[in-house]
Structures are given as C-alpha cells and as structure tokens.
C-alpha cells in the first residue's frame, strides 16, 4: 500500500486474497524467508505485503499487530510525506 489508511488496507488485502485464490498455481502470500525457498521449489512466486509509509497504522501503534495478522510483513517509516512514527526530535 502507499497512502491507504487501515480500512483501505483491508480492502487491498481482500483483493489480494482473491488473487491468491484465483492464481494459486502461480502465487501465494509470503510470510517469512522460508516462503521464498518454498516458492522456488514449487515454481511459484511468494508475494509479501507491506507499506510504503505508515498510513495504514494511522496514529494508532496498536494497528501494527492487526496489520501483521492480515499478512503484512514490512513497513517503511515514511515516503514522500510526513508520518507520525517517522518524526524525531533534533534536540540534544
């Protein structure tokens, strides 16, 4: 996802679940490094879901666990916009 909030993320995940179901001979949801090996062995592609910024956790750090339960495995702190979890103080 790019700028989607948590609700929009859930919609994208639903769309990908359909892709996985309709193309299970080619792709599956990757959850850890072993799935890369599994994909290679089975001549498939492991698809890993992640965020390009923190938008899907909105301003609730507790959504990280919910995102993980949905299958998300990585998140950039920010990209092309200011995100609450990427803000740091420069004071000494």
C-alpha positions as CSV (number, residue, x, y, z in Angstrom):
1,X,0.0,0.0,0.0
2,X,1.0,3.6,-0.5
3,X,-1.3,6.1,1.2
4,X,-4.1,3.9,2.3
5,X,-5.5,4.0,5.8
6,X,-6.3,0.9,7.8
7,X,-9.8,0.4,6.3
8,X,-8.4,0.8,2.7
9,X,-5.6,-1.6,3.6
10,X,-8.2,-4.2,4.5
11,X,-9.8,-3.7,1.0
12,X,-6.4,-4.2,-0.7
13,X,-5.8,-7.3,1.4
14,X,-9.2,-8.7,0.3
15,X,-8.3,-8.0,-3.3
16,X,-5.0,-9.9,-2.9
17,X,-6.7,-12.8,-1.2
18,X,-8.8,-13.1,-4.4
19,X,-5.7,-13.1,-6.5
20,X,-4.1,-15.8,-4.3
21,X,-7.3,-17.9,-4.6
22,X,-7.7,-17.4,-8.4
23,X,-4.0,-17.9,-9.2
24,X,-2.9,-20.4,-6.6
25,X,-0.9,-22.2,-9.2
26,X,1.4,-19.2,-9.6
27,X,1.4,-17.1,-6.4
28,X,0.8,-17.3,-2.6
29,X,1.1,-15.0,0.4
30,X,4.7,-14.9,1.7
31,X,5.1,-14.7,5.5
32,X,8.8,-15.4,6.1
33,X,12.0,-16.2,4.4
34,X,11.2,-19.9,4.1
35,X,8.4,-19.0,1.7
36,X,11.0,-17.7,-0.8
37,X,12.5,-21.2,-0.8
38,X,9.1,-22.8,-1.0
39,X,8.2,-20.6,-4.0
40,X,11.3,-21.6,-5.8
41,X,10.8,-25.3,-5.1
42,X,7.2,-25.1,-6.3
43,X,7.9,-22.8,-9.3
44,X,5.7,-20.1,-7.8
45,X,6.1,-16.6,-6.5
46,X,5.7,-15.6,-2.9
47,X,4.1,-12.2,-2.6
48,X,5.0,-10.2,0.5
49,X,2.6,-7.4,1.6
50,X,3.9,-4.2,3.0
51,X,3.6,-0.5,3.3
52,X,5.5,2.3,1.6
53,X,4.8,4.6,4.6
54,X,2.9,4.4,8.0
55,X,-0.5,5.4,6.7
56,X,-2.1,2.0,7.5
57,X,-1.4,2.4,11.2
58,X,-2.8,5.9,11.2
59,X,-2.0,7.3,14.6
60,X,-2.6,4.0,16.5
61,X,0.6,2.0,17.1
62,X,-1.6,-1.0,18.1
63,X,-2.7,-1.4,14.5
64,X,0.8,-2.8,13.7
65,X,-0.3,-6.2,15.2
66,X,-3.6,-6.2,13.3
67,X,-1.7,-5.4,10.1
68,X,0.6,-8.4,10.8
69,X,-2.4,-10.7,11.4
70,X,-3.6,-9.6,7.9
71,X,-0.3,-10.7,6.4
72,X,1.8,-7.5,6.3
73,X,5.4,-8.1,6.8
74,X,7.3,-4.8,6.2
75,X,6.8,-1.1,6.5
76,X,8.8,1.9,5.6
77,X,8.6,4.6,8.2
78,X,7.8,7.3,5.6
79,X,7.9,8.1,1.9
80,X,7.2,11.4,0.3
81,X,5.2,12.6,3.3
82,X,5.5,13.3,7.0
83,X,4.4,10.4,9.2
84,X,3.9,10.5,12.9
85,X,6.1,7.5,13.6
86,X,9.0,8.9,11.4
87,X,9.2,12.2,13.3
88,X,12.1,12.5,15.6
89,X,13.3,15.4,17.8
90,X,16.6,17.0,16.9
91,X,17.1,18.4,20.4
92,X,20.3,17.5,22.2
